[in-house]
Amino acid sequence: GWTGGGDSDALLRVECPEALVSALPPDGREALLGVLANDPRPHYQADPDRVYGLRFAGYNVRFTVAGDTLTVRELLPEGENGEK
């Protein structure tokens, strides 16, 4: 539609080191990976060097996207990086 999004059925491949995702409870891991696979970036953003972020279940998630792959860079409890 009007948002300029691409193929709404296309999912990103998510790369998240086990050491990061293991900080979440087991039921939260699958939920986070699902949110990330659906590309939470604004659709007008396509810079592979930009670090994006979102809040999820009390965590600040930082990630990059290059092509069809989203890579989680940080997963910190809220407040550890100066945010609430």
ROGU-504931 format. One record per atom (N, C-alpha, C, O): atom name; x, y, z. Coordinates in Angstrom, 2 decimals, padded with zeros to 5 digits. Example, Ala and Ser with C-alpha at 12.3 -4.5 7.8 and 13.67 -1.06 7.14 Angstrom:
# residues 2
(N; (013.19; -005.69; 007.80))
(CA; (012.30; -004.50; 007.80))
(C; (013.20; -003.30; 007.80))
(O; (014.24; -003.32; 008.46))
(N; (012.85; -002.25; 007.08))
(CA; (013.67; -001.06; 007.14))
(C; (012.90; 000.03; 007.87))
(O; (013.41; 001.14; 008.04))
# end
This chain:
# residues 84
(N; (000.77; -001.18; 000.00))
(CA; (000.00; 000.00; 000.00))
(C; (000.83; 001.26; 000.00))
(O; (001.90; 001.34; -000.60))
(N; (000.30; 002.23; 000.69))
(CA; (000.87; 003.56; 000.69))
(C; (002.18; 003.68; 001.45))
(O; (002.87; 004.69; 001.33))
(N; (002.54; 002.66; 002.26))
(CA; (003.77; 002.75; 003.06))
(C; (005.02; 002.49; 002.25))
(O; (006.12; 002.75; 002.73))
(N; (004.87; 002.00; 001.05))
(CA; (006.03; 001.76; 000.21))
(C; (006.75; 000.49; 000.55))
(O; (007.89; 000.29; 000.11))
(N; (006.13; -000.38; 001.32))
(CA; (006.76; -001.64; 001.70))
(C; (006.91; -002.56; 000.51))
(O; (006.19; -002.44; -000.48))
(N; (007.83; -003.47; 000.62))
(CA; (008.06; -004.44; -000.43))
(C; (007.13; -005.62; -000.28))
(O; (005.97; -005.46; 000.10))
(N; (007.63; -006.78; -000.56))
(CA; (006.86; -008.02; -000.49))
(C; (006.57; -008.33; 000.98))
(O; (007.48; -008.69; 001.73))
(N; (005.31; -008.19; 001.39))
(CA; (004.96; -008.36; 002.80))
(C; (005.11; -009.80; 003.28))
(O; (005.10; -010.05; 004.48))
(N; (005.25; -010.77; 002.35))
(CA; (005.42; -012.16; 002.75))
(C; (006.88; -012.55; 002.91))
(O; (007.19; -013.63; 003.42))
(N; (007.79; -011.68; 002.48))
(CA; (009.21; -011.99; 002.54))
(C; (009.72; -011.79; 003.96))
(O; (009.51; -010.74; 004.56))
(N; (010.38; -012.81; 004.49))
(CA; (010.96; -012.73; 005.83))
(C; (012.47; -012.60; 005.72))
(O; (013.09; -013.11; 004.80))
(N; (013.04; -011.90; 006.68))
(CA; (014.49; -011.80; 006.76))
(C; (015.05; -013.04; 007.44))
(O; (014.39; -013.66; 008.28))
(N; (016.25; -013.39; 007.08))
(CA; (016.99; -014.42; 007.82))
(C; (017.60; -013.71; 009.02))
(O; (018.24; -012.67; 008.85))
(N; (017.42; -014.25; 010.21))
(CA; (017.90; -013.59; 011.43))
(C; (019.11; -014.35; 011.97))
(O; (019.05; -015.56; 012.20))
(N; (020.19; -013.62; 012.16))
(CA; (021.39; -014.18; 012.79))
(C; (021.52; -013.54; 014.16))
(O; (021.66; -012.32; 014.28))
(N; (021.48; -014.36; 015.18))
(CA; (021.59; -013.88; 016.55))
(C; (022.46; -014.84; 017.32))
(O; (022.09; -016.01; 017.48))
(N; (023.62; -014.39; 017.81))
(CA; (024.48; -015.28; 018.57))
(C; (023.74; -015.88; 019.77))
(O; (022.99; -015.18; 020.45))
(N; (023.95; -017.15; 020.00))
(CA; (023.30; -017.86; 021.12))
(C; (023.58; -017.15; 022.44))
(O; (022.71; -017.10; 023.31))
(N; (024.76; -016.60; 022.59))
(CA; (025.11; -015.91; 023.83))
(C; (024.19; -014.73; 024.09))
(O; (023.93; -014.39; 025.25))
(N; (023.69; -014.09; 023.04))
(CA; (022.77; -012.96; 023.22))
(C; (021.34; -013.43; 023.47))
(O; (020.70; -013.01; 024.43))
(N; (020.86; -014.30; 022.61))
(CA; (019.45; -014.72; 022.70))
(C; (019.19; -015.54; 023.96))
(O; (018.05; -015.60; 024.42))
(N; (020.21; -016.16; 024.51))
(CA; (020.01; -016.97; 025.72))
(C; (019.67; -016.11; 026.94))
(O; (019.25; -016.64; 027.97))
(N; (019.85; -014.80; 026.84))
(CA; (019.47; -013.91; 027.94))
(C; (017.96; -013.83; 028.11))
(O; (017.46; -013.50; 029.19))
(N; (017.23; -014.13; 027.04))
(CA; (015.76; -014.08; 027.09))
(C; (015.19; -015.39; 027.60))
(O; (015.81; -016.45; 027.43))
(N; (014.02; -015.34; 028.24))
(CA; (013.35; -016.59; 028.59))
(C; (013.00; -017.35; 027.31))
(O; (012.79; -016.73; 026.27))
(N; (012.93; -018.69; 027.37))
(CA; (012.69; -019.48; 026.16))
(C; (011.49; -019.04; 025.33))
(O; (011.58; -019.02; 024.10))
(N; (010.38; -018.68; 025.96))
(CA; (009.21; -018.27; 025.17))
(C; (009.41; -016.92; 024.50))
(O; (008.78; -016.64; 023.49))
(N; (010.28; -016.08; 025.04))
(CA; (010.57; -014.78; 024.45))
(C; (011.51; -014.87; 023.27))
(O; (011.49; -014.00; 022.39))
(N; (012.33; -015.89; 023.22))
(CA; (013.31; -016.04; 022.13))
(C; (012.61; -016.18; 020.79))
(O; (012.92; -015.46; 019.84))
(N; (011.67; -017.11; 020.71))
(CA; (010.97; -017.34; 019.45))
(C; (010.18; -016.11; 019.03))
(O; (010.12; -015.77; 017.85))
(N; (009.57; -015.44; 020.01))
(CA; (008.80; -014.24; 019.71))
(C; (009.70; -013.14; 019.15))
(O; (009.34; -012.50; 018.16))
(N; (010.85; -012.91; 019.77))
(CA; (011.77; -011.89; 019.28))
(C; (012.25; -012.22; 017.88))
(O; (012.24; -011.35; 017.01))
(N; (012.65; -013.46; 017.64))
(CA; (013.14; -013.84; 016.32))
(C; (012.05; -013.66; 015.27))
(O; (012.35; -013.29; 014.13))
(N; (010.80; -013.90; 015.63))
(CA; (009.69; -013.68; 014.71))
(C; (009.48; -012.22; 014.38))
(O; (009.25; -011.86; 013.22))
(N; (009.57; -011.36; 015.40))
(CA; (009.45; -009.92; 015.17))
(C; (010.57; -009.44; 014.25))
(O; (010.32; -008.70; 013.30))
(N; (011.78; -009.87; 014.52))
(CA; (012.92; -009.45; 013.71))
(C; (012.83; -009.96; 012.28))
(O; (013.16; -009.23; 011.34))
(N; (012.38; -011.18; 012.09))
(CA; (012.26; -011.75; 010.75))
(C; (011.27; -010.96; 009.89))
(O; (011.38; -010.95; 008.67))
(N; (010.32; -010.29; 010.53))
(CA; (009.34; -009.50; 009.80))
(C; (009.82; -008.09; 009.50))
(O; (009.03; -007.25; 009.07))
(N; (011.09; -007.81; 009.72))
(CA; (011.74; -006.55; 009.38))
(C; (011.08; -005.34; 010.04))
(O; (010.24; -004.68; 009.43))
(N; (011.46; -005.05; 011.29))
(CA; (010.85; -003.94; 012.01))
(C; (011.36; -002.55; 011.62))
(O; (010.95; -001.55; 012.21))
(N; (012.23; -002.47; 010.64))
(CA; (012.74; -001.16; 010.20))
(C; (011.66; -000.38; 009.47))
(O; (010.72; -000.97; 008.93))
(N; (011.79; 000.96; 009.44))
(CA; (010.94; 001.74; 008.53))
(C; (011.27; 001.30; 007.09))
(O; (012.44; 001.09; 006.77))
(N; (010.28; 001.16; 006.25))
(CA; (010.51; 000.64; 004.90))
(C; (011.33; 001.56; 004.01))
(O; (011.85; 001.12; 002.99))
(N; (011.46; 002.82; 004.39))
(CA; (012.28; 003.73; 003.59))
(C; (013.76; 003.64; 003.98))
(O; (014.58; 004.32; 003.36))
(N; (014.11; 002.84; 004.97))
(CA; (015.50; 002.67; 005.40))
(C; (016.10; 001.43; 004.74))
(O; (015.49; 000.36; 004.75))
(N; (017.28; 001.57; 004.19))
(CA; (017.95; 000.43; 003.56))
(C; (019.47; 000.54; 003.67))
(O; (020.19; 000.01; 002.82))
(N; (019.96; 001.21; 004.70))
(CA; (021.39; 001.41; 004.88))
(C; (021.98; 000.23; 005.64))
(O; (021.67; 000.04; 006.82))
(N; (022.84; -000.59; 005.00))
(CA; (023.39; -001.77; 005.68))
(C; (024.34; -001.43; 006.83))
(O; (024.64; -002.30; 007.64))
(N; (024.82; -000.19; 006.90))
(CA; (025.72; 000.20; 007.99))
(C; (024.99; 000.81; 009.18))
(O; (025.58; 001.00; 010.25))
(N; (023.72; 001.10; 009.01))
(CA; (022.95; 001.71; 010.10))
(C; (022.59; 000.67; 011.16))
(O; (022.21; -000.45; 010.83))
(N; (022.72; 001.06; 012.42))
(CA; (022.33; 000.20; 013.53))
(C; (020.94; 000.65; 013.97))
(O; (020.74; 001.79; 014.39))
(N; (019.99; -000.26; 013.87))
(CA; (018.61; 000.00; 014.26))
(C; (018.39; -000.53; 015.67))
(O; (019.20; -001.31; 016.18))
(N; (017.31; -000.11; 016.28))
(CA; (017.02; -000.60; 017.61))
(C; (015.54; -000.69; 017.86))
(O; (014.73; 000.00; 017.23))
(N; (015.19; -001.56; 018.78))
(CA; (013.82; -001.65; 019.25))
(C; (013.83; -002.17; 020.67))
(O; (014.80; -002.80; 021.11))
(N; (012.75; -001.91; 021.36))
(CA; (012.59; -002.44; 022.72))
(C; (011.70; -003.66; 022.64))
(O; (010.69; -003.67; 021.94))
(N; (012.10; -004.69; 023.36))
(CA; (011.35; -005.94; 023.36))
(C; (011.47; -006.60; 024.72))
(O; (012.56; -006.95; 025.15))
(N; (010.35; -006.76; 025.40))
(CA; (010.28; -007.49; 026.67))
(C; (011.34; -007.05; 027.68))
(O; (011.96; -007.88; 028.34))
(N; (011.52; -005.74; 027.80))
(CA; (012.48; -005.23; 028.78))
(C; (013.92; -005.20; 028.31))
(O; (014.83; -004.99; 029.10))
(N; (014.13; -005.41; 027.02))
(CA; (015.48; -005.39; 026.45))
(C; (015.56; -004.38; 025.31))
(O; (014.58; -004.13; 024.61))
(N; (016.74; -003.82; 025.14))
(CA; (017.05; -002.99; 023.99))
(C; (017.78; -003.88; 022.99))
(O; (018.84; -004.43; 023.29))
(N; (017.21; -004.03; 021.82))
(CA; (017.75; -004.89; 020.78))
(C; (018.34; -004.00; 019.70))
(O; (017.64; -003.14; 019.16))
(N; (019.60; -004.17; 019.39))
(CA; (020.28; -003.41; 018.34))
(C; (020.64; -004.38; 017.23))
(O; (021.14; -005.48; 017.48))
(N; (020.38; -003.96; 015.98))
(CA; (020.61; -004.86; 014.85))
(C; (020.93; -004.10; 013.58))
(O; (020.65; -002.90; 013.47))
(N; (021.53; -004.79; 012.63))
(CA; (021.78; -004.27; 011.30))
(C; (021.09; -005.19; 010.30))
(O; (020.78; -006.34; 010.60))
(N; (020.86; -004.65; 009.09))
(CA; (020.25; -005.44; 008.03))
(C; (021.04; -005.20; 006.76))
(O; (021.22; -004.07; 006.32))
(N; (021.52; -006.29; 006.16))
(CA; (022.22; -006.24; 004.88))
(C; (021.56; -007.26; 003.96))
(O; (021.58; -008.46; 004.24))
(N; (020.98; -006.78; 002.88))
(CA; (020.27; -007.68; 001.98))
(C; (019.09; -008.30; 002.69))
(O; (018.24; -007.60; 003.24))
(N; (019.04; -009.64; 002.69))
(CA; (017.92; -010.33; 003.34))
(C; (018.30; -010.91; 004.70))
(O; (017.62; -011.80; 005.21))
(N; (019.40; -010.39; 005.30))
(CA; (019.86; -010.91; 006.58))
(C; (019.90; -009.82; 007.65))
(O; (020.53; -008.78; 007.48))
(N; (019.22; -010.08; 008.74))
(CA; (019.24; -009.21; 009.91))
(C; (020.18; -009.84; 010.93))
(O; (020.07; -011.02; 011.24))
(N; (021.12; -009.04; 011.45))
(CA; (022.08; -009.52; 012.43))
(C; (021.91; -008.75; 013.73))
(O; (022.03; -007.53; 013.75))
(N; (021.64; -009.48; 014.81))
(CA; (021.51; -008.86; 016.12))
(C; (022.92; -008.53; 016.61))
(O; (023.79; -009.40; 016.64))
(N; (023.13; -007.27; 016.99))
(CA; (024.44; -006.81; 017.46))
(C; (024.52; -006.72; 018.97))
(O; (025.56; -007.00; 019.56))
(N; (023.41; -006.33; 019.61))
(CA; (023.36; -006.22; 021.07))
(C; (021.97; -006.57; 021.56))
(O; (020.97; -006.35; 020.88))
(N; (021.92; -007.11; 022.75))
(CA; (020.67; -007.39; 023.44))
(C; (020.93; -007.09; 024.90))
(O; (021.47; -007.91; 025.63))
(N; (020.52; -005.88; 025.32))
(CA; (020.83; -005.42; 026.67))
(C; (019.56; -005.15; 027.46))
(O; (018.59; -004.64; 026.90))
(N; (019.54; -005.49; 028.75))
(CA; (018.40; -005.12; 029.58))
(C; (018.24; -003.60; 029.55))
(O; (019.23; -002.88; 029.60))
(N; (017.00; -003.13; 029.48))
(CA; (016.77; -001.68; 029.50))
(C; (017.46; -001.06; 030.70))
(O; (017.42; -001.60; 031.80))
(N; (018.09; 000.06; 030.48))
(CA; (018.79; 000.75; 031.55))
(C; (020.29; 000.53; 031.51))
(O; (021.03; 001.35; 032.05))
(N; (020.77; -000.54; 030.90))
(CA; (022.21; -000.80; 030.85))
(C; (022.93; 000.09; 029.86))
(O; (024.14; 000.25; 029.95))
(N; (022.20; 000.67; 028.90))
(CA; (022.85; 001.55; 027.93))
(C; (022.29; 002.98; 028.04))
(O; (022.29; 003.74; 027.07))
(N; (021.83; 003.32; 029.24))
(CA; (021.37; 004.67; 029.49))
(C; (019.92; 004.92; 029.15))
(O; (019.45; 006.05; 029.29))
(N; (019.18; 003.91; 028.70))
(CA; (017.78; 004.09; 028.38))
(C; (016.91; 003.41; 029.41))
(O; (017.34; 002.47; 030.09))
(N; (015.69; 003.89; 029.52))
(CA; (014.72; 003.27; 030.43))
(C; (013.72; 002.49; 029.63))
(O; (012.81; 001.88; 030.21))
# end
